[in-house]
């Protein structure tokens, strides 16, 4: 069922509902929308109370049809009694479909293109059909035309967006930035998070690019290409720095993921599952990760504290690292409620053997408070913004921020 928004009318149009309303209003047996495809027509939507009716999605020759003759002006838009009409009485379809009354109008798109027809017919004559019914048919055809045009624009935009993602994948039109992660007590750098940065104009945040990729089913391929690009950086990172990489549960389950991961020193890799990524089958996901975790892969749950799903992830998957959501960290030094929630998560993490990492640390007050509360690790602009590998190498992997230099020699 095509359910689309007609921009000029400010309303949603459900074609099947339109057809049912029209059929009942005109007291007809069948009402349909057809799209003209060269010499054929396709019945895109059909509403019928008769066994003698075209099927939705079926195609038929346009030649010799009421639709063809109506759009060419060879018959009127309304024929109240087809057997008493000089043209329709001789048409084969009249007897084949038992058409005794007919009403139809062309569907003309806003750019003037003839899209198809909006028609109805009855198995009995309808002498009461007249000018007011024709006006109603034309009005409804206008609404249908607008909705079709809007839907076409949406489809065109969707096709363009899919092509844009294919181009990004083909050209590797993205880079990997690295945000340092430090031990809050020692202030030593213990790893970094790999973050995809897309360079195509106009600029959009990574979550928008991945959402666009998901529209055309390219989200997992794009995730895996970013995963491979991030893993390629590990040889340039001094031992024993760890690399953390975001991956959706669906991407984790993809057959290519294991192959990609096993090309890297897996003991230096942490996979982060976000709170916003649904898990359909925890047993399947846990089983899929079990062998990789035995080989040294670490698992982190991102955005913990932002919603119920993150706690389900923690309970079901028993991660090595629980990441406190940045919204929880924001203003935590001033907000007792945030402190209470963070303290609960920290205590919970301790009870299940998970390390706690706070993201989004932006002030010295947050850094000090979280350290004193027992948070193990942290990242955020106070420590360092995400940086390209070349810059980190030039800095000899010593991060400079408002805090003293942070050494890359921690374990």
DOGU-810043 format. One record per atom (N, C-alpha, C): x, y, z. Coordinates in steps of 0.2 Angstrom, whole numbers, padded with zeros to 4 digits, always signed. Layout:
N
XYZ;...
***
This chain:
411
+0004-0006+0000;+0000+0000+0000;+0004+0006+0000;+0003+0011-0005;+0007+0017-0005;+0003+0022+0000;+0007+0024+0005;+0004+0029+0009;+0009+0034+0009;+0008+0040+0006;+0012+0045+0005;+0009+0052+0007;+0014+0057+0008;+0011+0064+0010;+0011+0068+0004;+0005+0071+0003;+0004+0076-0002;+0006+0083+0001;+0012+0085-0002;+0014+0092+0001;+0010+0098+0000;+0007+0098-0005;+0003+0104-0007;-0004+0104-0003;-0006+0098-0001;-0013+0098+0003;-0012+0097+0011;-0005+0096+0013;-0004+0096+0020;-0007+0090+0023;-0008+0085+0020;-0012+0079+0023;-0009+0072+0020;-0010+0067+0023;-0008+0060+0021;-0013+0057+0017;-0011+0054+0012;-0016+0051+0007;-0015+0043+0007;-0020+0040+0009;-0020+0032+0009;-0024+0031+0003;-0020+0028-0003;-0024+0027-0009;-0030+0022-0008;-0028+0017-0004;-0034+0012-0003;-0040+0015+0000;-0039+0019+0005;-0045+0023+0008;-0048+0027+0003;-0044+0031-0001;-0047+0035-0006;-0052+0031-0011;-0049+0025-0013;-0053+0021-0018;-0059+0018-0015;-0059+0016-0008;-0065+0014-0005;-0070+0019-0004;-0068+0025-0002;-0073+0031-0002;-0076+0032-0008;-0072+0032-0014;-0074+0034-0020;-0079+0029-0023;-0078+0022-0022;-0082+0017-0024;-0089+0017-0021;-0089+0018-0014;-0095+0019-0010;-0099+0025-0012;-0095+0031-0013;-0099+0037-0015;-0102+0036-0022;-0099+0033-0027;-0102+0032-0033;-0106+0026-0034;-0106+0022-0029;-0110+0016-0029;-0108+0011-0034;-0101+0010-0035;-0099+0006-0040;-0096+0000-0037;-0095-0005-0042;-0092-0012-0039;-0085-0012-0039;-0081-0008-0043;-0074-0008-0043;-0071-0001-0044;-0066+0000-0041;-0063+0007-0041;-0055+0005-0041;-0051+0009-0046;-0044+0007-0046;-0040+0013-0049;-0034+0013-0047;-0029+0017-0050;-0024+0013-0055;-0023+0015-0061;-0018+0012-0065;-0013+0017-0067;-0007+0014-0068;-0001+0017-0071;+0000+0015-0078;+0001+0020-0082;+0003+0018-0089;+0010+0017-0090;+0012+0011-0093;+0019+0009-0094;+0019+0007-0101;+0020+0012-0106;+0021+0011-0113;+0014+0008-0115;+0014+0002-0118;+0008-0001-0121;+0004-0005-0116;+0006-0005-0110;+0003-0008-0104;+0001-0004-0099;-0003-0006-0094;-0005-0002-0088;-0005-0007-0083;-0003-0004-0077;-0002-0008-0071;-0007-0006-0066;-0011-0010-0063;-0016-0008-0058;-0013-0008-0051;-0011-0002-0049;-0007-0001-0043;-0011-0002-0037;-0018+0000-0037;-0022+0000-0031;-0029-0002-0034;-0032-0007-0031;-0039-0009-0033;-0043-0010-0027;-0049-0007-0027;-0054-0008-0021;-0060-0011-0025;-0063-0017-0022;-0068-0020-0026;-0073-0024-0021;-0079-0024-0023;-0084-0029-0020;-0086-0034-0024;-0083-0035-0030;-0084-0040-0035;-0079-0045-0036;-0081-0051-0038;-0076-0056-0040;-0073-0054-0047;-0076-0050-0051;-0074-0049-0058;-0070-0042-0057;-0064-0042-0056;-0060-0036-0055;-0053-0037-0056;-0049-0032-0058;-0042-0033-0059;-0039-0034-0052;-0033-0037-0052;-0029-0038-0046;-0024-0032-0045;-0023-0030-0039;-0018-0025-0037;-0011-0028-0039;-0007-0024-0043;-0001-0026-0045;-0001-0029-0052;-0007-0031-0055;-0007-0035-0061;-0007-0030-0067;-0004-0032-0072;-0004-0028-0078;-0008-0031-0084;-0010-0026-0089;-0014-0028-0094;-0013-0023-0100;-0014-0026-0106;-0013-0021-0112;-0017-0015-0111;-0015-0009-0113;-0018-0003-0113;-0023-0002-0119;-0021-0005-0124;-0025-0005-0130;-0032-0008-0129;-0037-0005-0132;-0044-0008-0131;-0047-0007-0124;-0044-0003-0120;-0047-0003-0113;-0051+0004-0113;-0055+0004-0108;-0058+0010-0106;-0053+0016-0105;-0048+0014-0101;-0043+0019-0099;-0040+0023-0105;-0038+0019-0110;-0036+0021-0116;-0040+0026-0120;-0047+0024-0121;-0051+0027-0125;-0053+0034-0121;-0054+0033-0114;-0056+0039-0110;-0050+0045-0111;-0044+0043-0110;-0038+0048-0110;-0038+0050-0117;-0040+0047-0122;-0039+0049-0129;-0045+0053-0131;-0050+0054-0127;-0056+0057-0128;-0061+0054-0133;-0060+0047-0134;-0065+0043-0138;-0071+0041-0135;-0071+0041-0128;-0077+0040-0124;-0077+0046-0119;-0083+0047-0116;-0084+0052-0111;-0081+0049-0104;-0080+0054-0099;-0077+0052-0093;-0082+0048-0089;-0089+0049-0090;-0094+0045-0087;-0099+0042-0092;-0099+0036-0092;-0104+0032-0096;-0109+0029-0092;-0115+0031-0092;-0120+0029-0087;-0123+0022-0089;-0123+0020-0095;-0125+0014-0098;-0121+0012-0104;-0116+0007-0102;-0112+0006-0108;-0115+0002-0114;-0120-0002-0112;-0123-0005-0118;-0127-0001-0123;-0129+0005-0120;-0132+0010-0125;-0128+0015-0127;-0121+0014-0127;-0116+0019-0130;-0113+0016-0136;-0112+0020-0141;-0110+0018-0148;-0103+0015-0148;-0099+0017-0143;-0092+0014-0143;-0091+0008-0138;-0093+0010-0132;-0092+0005-0126;-0096-0002-0128;-0102-0001-0131;-0106-0007-0132;-0102-0012-0136;-0098-0010-0141;-0094-0014-0145;-0087-0017-0142;-0085-0014-0136;-0079-0016-0134;-0079-0023-0130;-0074-0027-0132;-0074-0033-0129;-0074-0033-0121;-0070-0028-0118;-0069-0028-0111;-0076-0027-0108;-0081-0024-0111;-0087-0023-0108;-0091-0029-0106;-0091-0034-0111;-0094-0040-0109;-0089-0044-0104;-0083-0044-0106;-0078-0048-0102;-0078-0047-0095;-0078-0040-0093;-0078-0038-0086;-0085-0036-0083;-0090-0037-0088;-0097-0035-0086;-0098-0028-0084;-0095-0024-0088;-0095-0016-0086;-0102-0013-0089;-0106-0011-0085;-0112-0008-0087;-0112+0000-0086;-0108+0002-0081;-0107+0009-0080;-0100+0011-0079;-0098+0017-0081;-0090+0018-0080;-0089+0025-0079;-0084+0027-0074;-0082+0034-0073;-0075+0034-0072;-0071+0038-0076;-0064+0038-0076;-0061+0045-0078;-0056+0047-0075;-0052+0053-0077;-0045+0051-0077;-0041+0055-0081;-0034+0054-0081;-0030+0057-0075;-0025+0054-0074;-0021+0057-0068;-0015+0060-0071;-0015+0067-0071;-0010+0071-0074;-0005+0074-0068;+0001+0072-0069;+0006+0074-0064;+0007+0082-0064;+0009+0085-0059;+0010+0092-0059;+0015+0095-0065;+0019+0091-0067;+0024+0093-0073;+0020+0092-0080;+0014+0089-0080;+0010+0088-0086;+0011+0081-0089;+0014+0077-0085;+0015+0070-0088;+0008+0066-0086;+0006+0062-0091;+0001+0058-0090;+0003+0052-0087;+0001+0051-0080;+0003+0045-0076;-0001+0039-0077;-0007+0040-0078;-0012+0034-0078;-0019+0037-0078;-0023+0033-0074;-0030+0034-0074;-0033+0032-0067;-0038+0036-0065;-0042+0034-0059;-0049+0032-0062;-0051+0026-0061;-0057+0024-0064;-0062+0020-0059;-0068+0019-0061;-0072+0014-0057;-0078+0012-0062;-0080+0006-0061;-0086+0003-0065;-0091-0001-0061;-0096-0002-0063;-0102-0005-0060;-0105-0011-0065;-0107-0016-0062;-0110-0021-0066;-0118-0020-0068;-0120-0014-0065;-0127-0012-0067;-0126-0005-0069;-0131-0003-0074;-0131+0004-0076;-0132+0009-0070;-0129+0015-0071;-0130+0020-0065;-0132+0027-0069;-0138+0027-0070;-0141+0033-0074;-0140+0040-0069;-0139+0039-0063;-0139+0045-0058;-0132+0048-0059;-0127+0045-0062;-0120+0048-0062;-0121+0055-0066;-0117+0060-0064;-0118+0066-0068;-0112+0071-0066;-0113+0077-0067;-0107+0082-0067;-0104+0082-0060;-0108+0082-0055;-0105+0083-0048;-0101+0077-0047;-0102+0071-0049;-0098+0065-0049;-0091+0066-0052;-0092+0069-0058;-0086+0070-0062;-0081+0075-0058;-0084+0080-0055;-0080+0085-0052;-0077+0081-0046;-0080+0077-0042;-0077+0073-0037;-0072+0069-0039;-0073+0065-0045;-0067+0061-0048;-0061+0066-0050;-0062+0071-0052;-0056+0076-0054;-0053+0078-0048;-0057+0080-0043;-0054+0082-0036;-0049+0076-0033;-0052+0070-0033;-0048+0065-0030;-0042+0063-0035;-0043+0064-0041;-0037+0063-0046;-0032+0068-0045;-0034+0074-0043;-0029+0079-0041;-0025+0077-0035;-0028+0075-0030;-0025+0073-0024;-0020+0067-0025;-0023+0062-0029;-0018+0056-0031;-0012+0059-0035;-0013+0063-0039;-0008+0066-0043;-0002+0069-0039;-0004+0073-0034;+0000+0076-0030;+0004+0071-0026;+0000+0066-0023;+0004+0061-0019;+0009+0057-0023;+0007+0055-0029;+0012+0052-0034;+0018+0056-0035;+0017+0062-0036;+0023+0067-0037;+0027+0067-0031;+0024+0068-0025;+0028+0068-0019;+0032+0061-0018;+0028+0056-0019;+0032+0049-0019;+0037+0048-0024;+0037+0051-0030;+0042+0050-0035;+0048+0054-0032;+0047+0060-0030;+0052+0064-0027;+0056+0061-0021;+0052+0058-0017;+0055+0054-0012;+0059+0048-0014;+0057+0045-0019;+0060+0039-0022;+0067+0042-0026;+0066+0047-0029;+0072+0050-0033;+0077+0052-0027;+0075+0055-0022;+0080+0057-0017;+0083+0051-0014;+0079+0046-0012;+0082+0040-0009;+0087+0037-0014;+0085+0036-0020;+0090+0034-0025;+0097+0038-0025;+0096+0044-0025;+0102+0048-0025;+0106+0047-0018;+0102+0047-0013;+0106+0045-0006;+0110+0039-0006;+0106+0034-0009;+0110+0027-0010;+0116+0027-0014;+0115+0031-0020;+0121+0032-0024;+0127+0036-0021;+0125+0040-0016;+0130+0044-0013;+0134+0040-0008;+0130+0035-0005;+0134+0030+0000;+0138+0026-0004;+0136+0023-0010;+0140+0019-0014;+0146+0023-0016;+0146+0029-0018;+0152+0033-0019;+0156+0034-0014;+0154+0035-0008;+0158+0035-0002;+0162+0029+0000;+0158+0023-0001;+0161+0017+0000;+0167+0015-0006;+0165+0017-0012;+0170+0016-0017;+0176+0020-0017;+0175+0026-0015;+0181+0031-0014;+0184+0031-0008;+0182+0027-0003;+0184+0027+0004;+0184+0035+0006;+0178+0038+0005;+0178+0045+0007;+0177+0046+0014;+0181+0043+0018;+0180+0044+0026;+0187+0043+0029;+0188+0046+0035;+0194+0045+0038;+0193+0042+0045;+0198+0040+0049;+0197+0038+0056;+0201+0042+0060;+0197+0046+0065;+0200+0050+0070;+0201+0045+0076;+0205+0047+0080;+0207+0043+0086;+0206+0048+0093;+0202+0046+0097;+0201+0050+0103;+0204+0046+0109;+0209+0049+0112;+0213+0045+0118;+0208+0044+0124;+0210+0038+0127;+0206+0036+0133;+0212+0035+0138;+0211+0038+0144;+0216+0038+0149;+0213+0034+0155;+0218+0032+0159;+0217+0029+0166;+0216+0036+0171;+0210+0036+0174;+0209+0042+0178;+0214+0043+0184;+0216+0038+0187;+0221+0038+0192;+0228+0040+0190;+0230+0036+0186;+0237+0037+0184;+0238+0043+0178;+0233+0045+0175;+0232+0050+0170;+0236+0047+0164;+0237+0041+0163;+0241+0038+0158;+0236+0036+0152;+0238+0037+0146;+0234+0035+0140;+0235+0027+0140;+0229+0024+0139;+0229+0017+0139;+0226+0014+0132;+0223+0019+0128;+0220+0017+0122;+0217+0023+0119;+0213+0021+0114;+0209+0027+0110;+0203+0024+0107;+0198+0028+0105;+0192+0026+0102;+0193+0028+0095;+0191+0023+0090;+0191+0025+0083;+0185+0028+0081;+0185+0034+0078;+0178+0037+0076;+0179+0039+0068;+0174+0037+0065;+0173+0038+0057;+0172+0045+0056;+0175+0049+0052;+0174+0055+0050;+0173+0056+0042;+0167+0058+0040;+0166+0058+0033;+0168+0065+0030;+0171+0065+0024;+0174+0071+0021;+0170+0074+0016;+0165+0070+0014;+0160+0072+0008;+0156+0078+0010;+0156+0083+0006;+0152+0089+0007;+0144+0088+0005;+0139+0091+0008;+0140+0095+0014;+0141+0091+0020;+0145+0094+0025;+0146+0090+0031;+0140+0088+0034;+0141+0081+0037;+0135+0079+0041;+0139+0074+0046;+0136+0074+0052;+0139+0070+0057;+0138+0062+0055;+0143+0058+0058;+0143+0051+0056;+0137+0048+0057;+0133+0049+0063;+0127+0046+0064;+0122+0047+0058;+0122+0053+0055;+0117+0054+0049;+0120+0050+0043;+0126+0050+0042;+0129+0046+0036;+0127+0039+0037;+0127+0036+0043;+0126+0029+0044;+0118+0028+0044;+0114+0033+0046;+0107+0032+0045;+0105+0032+0038;+0109+0036+0034;+0107+0037+0027;+0109+0030+0023;+0115+0027+0025;+0117+0021+0023;+0112+0015+0024;+0109+0016+0030;+0104+0011+0032;+0098+0011+0028;+0096+0017+0025;+0090+0017+0021;+0090+0013+0015;+0097+0012+0012;+0097+0007+0006;+0101+0001+0008;+0101-0001+0014;+0104-0007+0016;+0111-0008+0016;+0114-0002+0016;+0122-0002+0016;+0125+0000+0022;+0121+0000+0028;+0124+0002+0034;+0129-0003+0036;+0128-0010+0036;+0133-0015+0038;+0139-0015+0034;+0139-0015+0027;+0145-0014+0023;+0149-0008+0025;+0145-0002+0026;+0149+0004+0028;+0152+0003+0035;+0149+0000+0039;+0152-0001+0046;+0158-0006+0045;+0158-0011+0041;+0163-0015+0041;+0169-0012+0037;+0168-0008+0033;+0173-0004+0029;+0177+0000+0034;+0173+0004+0038;+0176+0008+0044;+0180+0004+0049;+0177-0002+0050;+0180-0007+0055;+0187-0009+0052;+0187-0011+0046;+0194-0013+0043;+0199-0007+0043;+0196-0001+0041;+0201+0005+0041;+0203+0007+0048;+0199+0006+0053;+0202+0007+0060;+0207+0002+0062;+0206-0004+0060;+0210-0010+0062;+0217-0009+0059;+0217-0006+0053;+0223-0005+0049;+0228+0000+0053;+0225+0004+0057;+0229+0008+0061;+0233+0005+0067;+0231-0001+0069;+0234-0004+0075;+0242-0004+0075;+0244-0007+0069;+0252-0007+0069;+0256-0001+0070;+0252+0005+0069;+0256+0011+0070;+0255+0014+0077;+0251+0010+0081;+0250+0012+0088;+0255+0008+0093;+0258+0012+0097;+0263+0009+0102;+0260+0004+0106;+0263-0002+0107;+0261-0007+0112;+0261-0003+0119;+0256-0005+0124;+0250-0009+0123;+0244-0006+0122;+0244+0000+0118;+0238+0004+0118;+0232+0000+0114;+0226+0001+0117;+0220-0003+0114;+0217+0002+0110;+0213-0002+0105;+0209+0002+0100;+0202+0000+0101;+0197+0005+0102;+0190+0003+0103;+0186+0006+0097;+0182+0001+0095;+0178+0002+0089;+0171+0001+0089;+0167+0006+0087;+0159+0005+0088;+0157+0000+0082;+0152-0004+0084;+0149-0009+0079;+0142-0011+0081;+0138-0011+0077;+0131-0013+0079;+0130-0020+0080;+0126-0023+0083;+0125-0030+0084;+0124-0033+0078;+0120-0030+0073;+0119-0034+0066;+0126-0034+0063;+0130-0029+0063;+0137-0030+0060;+0141-0035+0063;+0141-0035+0070;+0144-0041+0074;+0143-0048+0071;+0136-0049+0070;+0134-0055+0067;+0135-0057+0060;+0138-0051+0056;+0139-0052+0049;+0145-0057+0048;+0144-0062+0043;+0149-0067+0042;+0156-0064+0041;+0157-0058+0038;+0163-0055+0036;+0167-0052+0043;+0163-0051+0048;+0166-0047+0054;+0172-0051+0057;+0171-0058+0058;+0176-0062+0061;+0182-0062+0057;+0181-0063+0050;+0187-0063+0046;+0191-0056+0046;+0187-0050+0046;+0191-0044+0047;+0194-0043+0054;+0191-0045+0059;+0194-0045+0066;+0200-0049+0066;+0200-0055+0064;+0206-0060+0065;+0212-0058+0060;+0211-0053+0056;+0217-0050+0053;+0221-0046+0057;+0218-0044+0063;+0221-0039+0068;+0223-0042+0074;+0228-0039+0078;+0229-0042+0085;+0223-0041+0089;+0219-0046+0089;+0212-0045+0092;+0213-0044+0100;+0218-0045+0103;+0219-0044+0110;+0220-0036+0112;+0220-0032+0106;+0221-0025+0107;+0215-0021+0105;+0209-0025+0104;+0203-0022+0101;+0197-0023+0106;+0194-0017+0107;+0187-0017+0110;+0182-0016+0106;+0177-0020+0106;+0171-0018+0102;+0166-0015+0106;+0163-0009+0104;+0158-0006+0108;+0151-0007+0105;+0146-0009+0109;+0139-0009+0106;+0135-0004+0109;+0132+0000+0105;+0128+0006+0108;+0122+0004+0110;+0119+0008+0115;+0113+0007+0118;+0107+0008+0113;+0109+0012+0107;+0103+0013+0102;+0103+0007+0097;+0107+0002+0098;+0107-0003+0093;+0103-0009+0096;+0097-0011+0093;+0093-0016+0096;+0096-0023+0095;+0095-0028+0100;+0097-0034+0100;+0091-0039+0100;+0091-0043+0094;+0085-0047+0093;+0086-0054+0097;+0092-0056+0097;+0093-0063+0101;+0100-0062+0104;+0100-0061+0111;+0106-0061+0115;+0110-0067+0115;+0106-0073+0115;+0110-0079+0115;+0114-0080+0109;+0111-0078+0103;+0115-0079+0097;+0121-0074+0097;+0120-0068+0099;+0125-0063+0099;+0131-0065+0104;+0129-0067+0110;+0134-0069+0115;+0138-0075+0112;+0134-0080+0109;+0138-0086+0106;+0143-0084+0101;+0141-0079+0097;+0145-0077+0091;+0151-0073+0094;+0150-0070+0099;+0156-0066+0102;+0161-0071+0106;+0158-0076+0109;+0162-0080+0114;+0169-0082+0112;+0169-0085+0106;+0176-0087+0103;+0181-0081+0102;+0178-0075+0100;+0182-0069+0099;+0185-0067+0106;+0180-0067+0111;+0182-0065+0117;+0187-0069+0121;+0187-0076+0119;+0192-0080+0122;+0199-0079+0119;+0199-0076+0113;+0205-0074+0109;+0208-0068+0112;+0204-0064+0116;+0206-0058+0119;+0202-0052+0117;+0197-0053+0113;+0193-0047+0111;+0189-0044+0117;+0189-0038+0118;+0186-0035+0124;+0179-0032+0121;+0174-0032+0126;+0167-0030+0124;+0165-0024+0128;+0163-0019+0125;+0161-0013+0129;+0153-0011+0127;+0150-0009+0132;+0143-0007+0131;+0143+0001+0131;+0141+0004+0126;+0141+0011+0125;+0135+0014+0128;+0135+0021+0130;+0129+0025+0131;+0126+0022+0138;+0129+0019+0142;+0125+0016+0148;+0123+0022+0152;+0116+0021+0154;+0113+0026+0158;+0108+0031+0154;+0109+0030+0147;+0104+0034+0143;+0098+0030+0141;+0097+0024+0143;+0091+0021+0142;+0091+0013+0144;+0085+0010+0144;+0084+0003+0147;+0088-0002+0143;+0089-0001+0136;+0092-0006+0132;+0100-0007+0134;+0103-0001+0136;+0110-0002+0138;+0111-0007+0144;+0106-0006+0149;+0106-0011+0155;+0105-0018+0153;+0100-0019+0148;+0099-0026+0145;+0105-0029+0142;+0109-0024+0138;+0115-0026+0135;+0120-0029+0141;+0121-0025+0146;+0125-0026+0151;+0124-0033+0155;+0117-0034+0156;+0115-0040+0160;+0116-0046+0155;+0114-0045+0149;+0114-0051+0145;+0121-0053+0142;+0126-0048+0141;+0132-0049+0138;+0138-0049+0142;+0137-0046+0148;+0143-0046+0153;+0149-0043+0150;+0149-0037+0149;+0154-0034+0145;+0160-0033+0150;+0166-0032+0146;+0172-0030+0150;+0172-0023+0152;+0169-0018+0148;+0169-0011+0150;+0162-0009+0149;+0160-0005+0154;+0153-0001+0154;+0155+0006+0153;+0152+0009+0148;+0154+0017+0146;+0148+0021+0149;+0150+0026+0153;+0144+0030+0156;+0143+0035+0150;+0136+0036+0149;+0134+0040+0143;+0136+0047+0145;+0138+0051+0139;+0140+0058+0140;+0135+0063+0143;+0128+0061+0142;+0123+0065+0145;+0123+0064+0153;+0125+0058+0155;+0126+0057+0162;+0132+0061+0165;+0137+0061+0161;+0143+0065+0163;+0142+0072+0163;+0138+0075+0159;+0137+0082+0158;+0135+0085+0165;+0139+0090+0167;+0137+0094+0173;+0136+0089+0180;+0139+0083+0179;+0139+0079+0185;+0142+0082+0191;+0147+0086+0191;+0150+0089+0197;+0145+0094+0200;+0139+0096+0197;+0135+0100+0200;+0128+0097+0201;+0127+0091+0199;+0120+0088+0199;+0120+0081+0204;+0117+0082+0210;+0117+0076+0214;+0114+0070+0211;+0108+0071+0207;+0105+0066+0204;+0109+0062+0199;+0113+0065+0195;+0118+0062+0190;+0123+0058+0194;+0125+0061+0200;+0130+0058+0204;+0127+0051+0207;+0121+0051+0209;+0118+0045+0212;+0117+0040+0207;+0115+0042+0201;+0114+0037+0195;+0121+0034+0193;+0126+0038+0193;+0133+0036+0191;+0135+0031+0196;+0134+0033+0203;+0137+0029+0208;+0133+0022+0208;+0127+0022+0206;+0124+0015+0205;+0127+0011+0200;+0128+0014+0194;+0131+0010+0188;+0138+0008+0190;+0142+0012+0193;+0148+0010+0195;+0148+0004+0200;+0144+0005+0205;+0143-0001+0210;+0141-0007+0206;+0136-0006+0201;+0134-0012+0198;+0140-0015+0193;+0143-0011+0190;+0149-0013+0186;+0154-0017+0190;+0155-0014+0196;+0160-0018+0200;+0157-0025+0202;+0151-0026+0203;+0148-0032+0205;+0148-0037+0200;+0148-0035+0193;+0149-0040+0188;+0156-0040+0185;+0160-0037+0188;+0167-0037+0185;+0169-0033+0179;+0165-0028+0178;+0166-0023+0172;+0170-0017+0174;+0175-0015+0170;+0178-0008+0171;+0173-0003+0169;+0174+0003+0172;+0169+0009+0170;+0173+0014+0167;+0171+0016+0161;+0174+0022+0157;+0169+0027+0156;+0171+0033+0158;+0166+0039+0157;+0168+0043+0150;+0163+0044+0146;+0164+0048+0140;+0162+0055+0141;+0164+0059+0137;+0161+0066+0137;+0164+0070+0143;+0170+0069+0145;+0173+0073+0151;+0175+0079+0148;+0173+0085+0150;+0174+0091+0147;+0177+0096+0152;+0177+0095+0159;+0180+0099+0164;+0184+0096+0168;+0189+0099+0172;+0193+0096+0177;+0189+0094+0183;+0183+0098+0184;+0179+0095+0190;+0176+0089+0188;+0174+0087+0182;+0171+0081+0180;+0176+0076+0181;+0182+0077+0178;+0188+0072+0179;+0189+0070+0186;+0190+0075+0190;+0192+0074+0197;+0186+0070+0201;+0180+0072+0200;+0174+0069+0203;+0173+0062+0201;+0174+0060+0194;+0173+0054+0192;+0179+0049+0194;+0185+0052+0195;+0190+0048+0197;+0189+0046+0205;+0187+0051+0208;+0185+0050+0216;+0180+0045+0217;+0175+0045+0212;+0169+0040+0213;+0171+0033+0211;+0177+0032+0208;+0179+0025+0206;+0179+0024+0199;+0178+0029+0195;+0178+0027+0187;+0185+0026+0185;+0186+0020+0181;+0193+0018+0180;+0196+0022+0174;+0192+0024+0169;+0195+0027+0163;+0190+0032+0160;+0193+0037+0156;+0189+0042+0154;+0191+0045+0147;+0187+0048+0144;+0189+0051+0137;+0184+0057+0137;+0186+0062+0133;+0182+0068+0132;+0187+0074+0130;+0184+0080+0128;+0188+0085+0126;+0192+0088+0131;+0191+0087+0138;+0196+0089+0143;+0202+0086+0142;+0202+0079+0140;+0208+0075+0139;+0211+0077+0132;+0207+0076+0127;+0209+0077+0120;+0203+0076+0116;+0203+0080+0110;+0198+0079+0105;+0200+0074+0101;+0196+0071+0097;+0198+0066+0092;+0203+0069+0087;+0209+0065+0086;+0214+0068+0082;+0216+0062+0076;+0218+0065+0071;+0221+0060+0066;+0227+0057+0068;+0228+0051+0066;+0234+0047+0068;+0241+0051+0067;+0241+0054+0061;+0248+0058+0060;+0249+0063+0065;+0244+0066+0068;+0245+0071+0073;+0247+0068+0079;+0244+0062+0081;+0246+0059+0087;+0253+0056+0087;+0255+0054+0081;+0262+0052+0080;+0267+0057+0081;+0265+0063+0078;+0269+0069+0078;+0270+0071+0086;+0265+0070+0090;+0265+0072+0097;+0268+0066+0101;+0271+0061+0097;+0273+0055+0101;+0268+0052+0105;+0262+0052+0103;+0257+0050+0107;+0256+0052+0114;+0259+0058+0115;+0258+0062+0122;+0252+0067+0120;+0247+0066+0124;+0241+0071+0123;+0241+0077+0127;+0241+0083+0124;+0241+0089+0128;+0234+0092+0128;+0231+0094+0134;+0225+0097+0135;+0226+0102+0141;+0221+0103+0144;+0221+0108+0150;+0225+0104+0156;+0225+0098+0155;+0228+0094+0160;+0235+0093+0159;+0240+0091+0163;+0247+0090+0161;+0247+0084+0156;+0253+0084+0152;+0254+0079+0147;+0252+0072+0149;+0249+0069+0145;+0246+0062+0147;+0251+0057+0143;+0254+0053+0147;+0259+0048+0144;+0255+0042+0140;+0258+0040+0135;+0255+0034+0131;+0259+0028+0133;+0261+0027+0139;+0265+0021+0142;+0261+0017+0147;+0255+0019+0148;+0251+0016+0153;+0249+0009+0151;+0247+0004+0155;+0245-0002+0153;+0237-0003+0155;
***
